[in-house]
């Protein structure tokens, strides 16, 4: 039964595709079928009548016999408009109804009258509902006309019951198929919309992940490259005057490079699928925390910055996502101070927890390299603002009163459903 149903479904799909490409074929087939089943008998006998002459007198009086040419003319008027029953259903119904009314006003009954019910069905299926209400009124009027004409043979009420029941069946069948098609079209549209939304969510998730990885890469590469460049410059100048300091600079360059390489491996490791990671692969190191800021300060001190770091409040109770955000903001701020202010600059770094907010202040005196312009809208500042926004915070950067440069970030410690969900998704995607 399964294969048979599948074949029937495939056959129906092929027929629908063929009908969409050549709709006139089905319309023509309907007209030919109606003509063969309901018109040819009337052409042979000249209409519906008492052929043997021994029926009731009412039957001979109710129906009038016409010449074959007149019968054919009426049949063409009834059947031919069905060619437009799907493209112009109201026009087709109106044409058939007009011929039907003329025919019965002349006391003529034809089997081709079935075309009126086919046209009504097509109007219910393809036409406008407002037009259908007018068509039903026309059908009621036609049913009354027919019932009166055959009242000598059949009870008026029986004739009305039969005709109105047939009319109701035609309308109900058309509306049922119409509703079913609308439901199927709605399901197809919804499925297509859900597929589009799924693709959009996938692209949005991919873009969010790329932005997150880009921030991490920028923070890591930018910071360590700034330290490496500063150490390399210092080692170059110290090579002739103080060889020991040159060797120390080279050693620090190696340590900084290895640290940067380890962090890059950690960040890039999360981009691999779990199945691609070897079983013997070492575990990734955890993300930086507030406790790692001191080591970060030591690294920039070796590059020439004089960093004074202090914390105020209970910073250890912060969650891992918040601590990573603080670390990256501090890292970027120190990197900017190292690049723009240069070695020998004094930097004051403070991480302060105040009730429901956390404040990060990084201020340098800018004495060395005061001529170097700060790019306030660079990628680093954008990254800091994006990280702070995850916790409903803000970042400001600009010249400080009394000279130097000040970077201040404020993070909201109040639990927020939107920010927490976004932060958790971002931190969980990162390496552990």
Rosetta blueprint (number, residue, H / E / L):
1 X L
2 X H
3 X H
4 X H
5 X H
6 X H
7 X H
8 X H
9 X H
10 X H
11 X H
12 X H
13 X H
14 X H
15 X H
16 X H
17 X H
18 X H
19 X H
20 X H
21 X H
22 X L
23 X H
24 X H
25 X H
26 X H
27 X H
28 X H
29 X H
30 X H
31 X H
32 X H
33 X H
34 X H
35 X H
36 X H
37 X H
38 X H
39 X H
40 X H
41 X H
42 X H
43 X H
44 X H
45 X H
46 X L
47 X L
48 X L
49 X L
50 X L
51 X L
52 X L
53 X L
54 X L
55 X L
56 X L
57 X H
58 X H
59 X H
60 X H
61 X H
62 X H
63 X L
64 X L
65 X L
66 X L
67 X L
68 X H
69 X H
70 X H
71 X H
72 X H
73 X H
74 X H
75 X H
76 X H
77 X H
78 X H
79 X H
80 X H
81 X H
82 X H
83 X H
84 X H
85 X L
86 X L
87 X L
88 X L
89 X H
90 X H
91 X H
92 X H
93 X H
94 X H
95 X H
96 X H
97 X H
98 X H
99 X H
100 X H
101 X H
102 X H
103 X H
104 X H
105 X H
106 X L
107 X L
108 X L
109 X L
110 X L
111 X H
112 X H
113 X H
114 X H
115 X H
116 X H
117 X H
118 X H
119 X H
120 X H
121 X H
122 X H
123 X H
124 X H
125 X H
126 X H
127 X L
128 X L
129 X H
130 X H
131 X H
132 X H
133 X H
134 X H
135 X H
136 X H
137 X H
138 X H
139 X H
140 X H
141 X H
142 X H
143 X H
144 X H
145 X H
146 X H
147 X H
148 X H
149 X H
150 X L
151 X L
152 X L
153 X L
154 X L
155 X L
156 X H
157 X H
158 X H
159 X H
160 X H
161 X H
162 X H
163 X H
164 X H
165 X H
166 X H
167 X H
168 X H
169 X H
170 X H
171 X H
172 X H
173 X H
174 X H
175 X H
176 X H
177 X H
178 X H
179 X H
180 X H
181 X H
182 X H
183 X H
184 X H
185 X H
186 X H
187 X H
188 X H
189 X H
190 X H
191 X H
192 X H
193 X H
194 X H
195 X H
196 X H
197 X H
198 X H
199 X H
200 X H
201 X H
202 X H
203 X H
204 X H
205 X H
206 X H
207 X H
208 X H
209 X H
210 X H
211 X H
212 X H
213 X H
214 X H
215 X H
216 X H
217 X H
218 X H
219 X H
220 X H
221 X H
222 X H
223 X H
224 X H
225 X H
226 X H
227 X H
228 X H
229 X H
230 X H
231 X H
232 X H
233 X H
234 X H
235 X H
236 X H
237 X H
238 X H
239 X H
240 X H
241 X H
242 X L
243 X H
244 X H
245 X H
246 X H
247 X H
248 X H
249 X H
250 X H
251 X H
252 X H
253 X H
254 X H
255 X H
256 X H
257 X H
258 X H
259 X H
260 X H
261 X H
262 X H
263 X H
264 X H
265 X H
266 X H
267 X H
268 X H
269 X H
270 X L
271 X L
272 X L
273 X L
274 X H
275 X H
276 X H
277 X L
278 X L
279 X L
280 X L
281 X L
282 X L
283 X L
284 X L
285 X L
286 X L
287 X L
288 X L
289 X L
290 X H
291 X H
292 X H
293 X H
294 X H
295 X H
296 X H
297 X H
298 X H
299 X H
300 X H
301 X H
302 X H
303 X L
304 X L
305 X L
306 X E
307 X E
308 X E
309 X E
310 X E
311 X E
312 X E
313 X L
314 X L
315 X L
316 X L
317 X L
318 X L
319 X L
320 X H
321 X H
322 X H
323 X H
324 X H
325 X H
326 X H
327 X H
328 X H
329 X H
330 X H
331 X H
332 X H
333 X H
334 X H
335 X H
336 X H
337 X H
338 X H
339 X H
340 X H
341 X H
342 X L
343 X L
344 X L
345 X L
346 X E
347 X E
348 X E
349 X E
350 X E
351 X E
352 X E
353 X E
354 X E
355 X L
356 X L
357 X E
358 X E
359 X E
360 X E
361 X E
362 X E
363 X E
364 X E
365 X L
366 X L
367 X L
368 X L
369 X L
370 X L
371 X L
372 X L
373 X L
374 X L
375 X L
376 X L
377 X L
378 X L
379 X H
380 X H
381 X H
382 X H
383 X H
384 X H
385 X H
386 X H
387 X H
388 X H
389 X H
390 X L
391 X L
392 X L
393 X L
394 X E
395 X E
396 X E
397 X E
398 X E
399 X E
400 X L
401 X L
402 X L
403 X L
404 X L
405 X E
406 X E
407 X E
408 X E
409 X E
410 X E
411 X E
412 X E
413 X L
414 X L
415 X L
416 X L
417 X H
418 X H
419 X H
420 X H
421 X H
422 X H
423 X H
424 X H
425 X H
426 X H
427 X H
428 X H
429 X H
430 X L
431 X L
432 X L
